[in-house]
Amino acid sequence: MVRAGRRWAARWHPAGGEWTVPTGGLRGRRMDNGFRLSDRMAADLVYTGELRVLAGRAAGLTFRATADGSAHYTVNVDTDGLVKLWRPGRDIAVHPVTIVPGSMYRLRVVATGPRIQVWFDGGTIPVIDATDGTYPAGRVGVNVFDSVAEFQDVMLS
């Protein structure tokens, strides 16, 4: 489900929410923010994954996070029709998209220093290209917000 290159057996732990590992993926449920974070640390990264909001509001990829999830960047797919890059206390950038609950979407994040770029659903140009240097490094993981969501093929390279 989650890997870097061909072999990555990182340990993951919940930081809020209920998490299960059905065949082929990961499912999270939480009212408010819930995270499942890896012990894998990264600064500059390429981070990709597929996600599906089954019910509720949003799900996303989290990176440069603290162990408890109190500080992080998250790129999420929001059923209000947005791809959003945010950190606690601040929406850094948003991009309007059509989101159909229950559909699978692919996110790709490239973070180099303070520059953070986000591609949505296989697009060839980033839908978000922002600068924020608040968190230079940290853990990678996934996030649910007021939702039930599934994650597949999450990869750090």
C-alpha positions in Angstrom: 0.0 0.0 0.0 2.6 2.5 1.0 6.2 2.2 -0.2 9.2 4.1 -1.4 10.8 2.6 -4.5 10.4 -1.1 -4.5 11.0 -1.8 -0.8 9.8 0.3 2.1 8.4 -1.3 5.2 7.8 1.7 7.3 5.8 1.6 10.5 2.6 3.7 10.6 0.7 5.0 13.6 -2.6 6.8 14.0 -2.8 10.3 15.2 -6.5 10.6 15.5 -9.2 8.7 13.7 -10.1 5.0 13.2 -7.9 3.2 10.7 -8.2 -0.2 9.1 -6.2 -1.9 6.4 -8.6 -3.7 4.0 -7.1 -5.6 1.1 -5.1 -3.3 -1.2 -5.3 -0.1 0.8 -6.0 1.9 3.9 -9.3 3.2 5.2 -9.7 6.1 7.7 -12.6 7.6 9.5 -12.8 10.7 11.6 -14.9 13.7 12.4 -12.4 16.6 12.4 -8.8 15.8 11.4 -7.3 12.4 11.7 -3.9 11.3 10.5 -2.0 8.0 10.0 1.7 8.9 9.9 4.7 6.9 8.9 8.0 6.8 10.8 9.6 7.7 7.4 11.0 11.3 7.4 11.5 13.5 4.4 12.4 17.1 3.4 12.5 17.4 -0.4 10.2 14.8 -1.8 7.9 13.4 -4.5 4.9 12.0 -2.8 2.0 10.4 -4.7 -1.2 8.5 -3.9 -4.7 7.6 -4.9 -7.6 8.5 -2.6 -11.3 8.3 -2.5 -13.8 10.1 -0.2 -16.5 7.5 0.5 -18.6 9.8 2.7 -18.1 13.2 4.1 -15.7 16.0 3.4 -12.0 15.5 2.6 -8.9 13.2 2.4 -5.3 13.9 1.5 -1.6 13.3 1.6 0.3 14.7 4.6 4.0 15.5 4.6 6.7 17.2 6.7 4.6 16.4 9.8 5.4 16.1 13.5 4.8 12.7 15.1 1.5 13.8 16.6 0.3 15.6 13.4 0.1 19.0 15.2 2.3 20.5 12.5 2.3 19.4 8.9 1.4 20.2 5.3 -1.6 18.4 3.8 -2.8 18.4 0.2 -6.4 17.2 0.1 -9.3 16.6 -2.2 -12.4 18.3 -0.7 -15.9 17.4 -1.8 -16.7 21.1 -1.9 -14.9 21.0 -5.2 -11.3 21.8 -4.2 -7.8 20.6 -4.2 -6.3 22.4 -1.2 -2.8 22.8 0.2 -2.9 23.8 3.9 -1.1 23.7 7.2 -2.6 24.3 10.6 -4.1 27.8 10.8 -3.6 28.6 7.1 -4.9 27.6 3.7 -1.8 28.1 1.5 -3.5 27.5 -1.9 -6.8 26.2 -3.3 -7.7 25.1 -6.8 -11.3 24.4 -7.9 -12.0 21.0 -9.4 -15.0 18.7 -9.9 -15.1 16.1 -7.2 -17.5 13.2 -7.2 -17.7 11.4 -3.8 -16.7 7.8 -4.2 -14.4 8.4 -7.2 -10.7 7.7 -7.0 -8.3 10.7 -7.5 -4.5 10.8 -7.8 -2.5 13.5 -6.1 1.2 14.1 -6.8 3.2 16.5 -4.5 6.7 17.7 -5.2 8.3 19.7 -2.4 11.7 21.2 -2.9 12.7 23.6 -0.1 9.8 26.0 0.4 8.3 25.4 -3.1 5.4 23.0 -3.1 3.7 21.9 -6.3 0.6 19.7 -6.6 -0.7 17.8 -9.6 -4.3 16.5 -9.7 -5.6 13.3 -11.3 -2.8 12.8 -13.9 -2.7 16.4 -15.1 0.5 17.5 -16.9 0.8 20.9 -15.1 0.5 21.6 -11.4 -2.8 22.9 -10.2 -1.0 24.4 -7.2 2.5 26.0 -7.2 3.1 27.7 -3.9 5.9 28.8 -1.5 5.8 28.2 2.2 8.9 27.4 4.3 7.2 26.9 7.7 8.1 23.1 7.9 11.4 22.1 6.3 11.1 18.3 7.1 9.0 15.7 8.8 7.0 12.5 8.5 4.7 11.5 5.6 1.2 10.2 6.0 -2.4 10.5 5.1 -5.3 12.6 6.4 -9.1 12.4 6.7 -11.3 15.3 7.6 -14.9 14.8 8.6 -15.0 11.8 6.3 -14.5 8.1 5.6 -11.8 7.7 2.9 -9.6 5.1 1.2 -6.0 5.4 0.1 -4.1 3.2 -2.4 -0.7 3.2 -4.0 0.8 5.9 -1.7 4.5 6.2 -2.6 7.4 8.4 -1.5 10.3 8.7 -3.9 
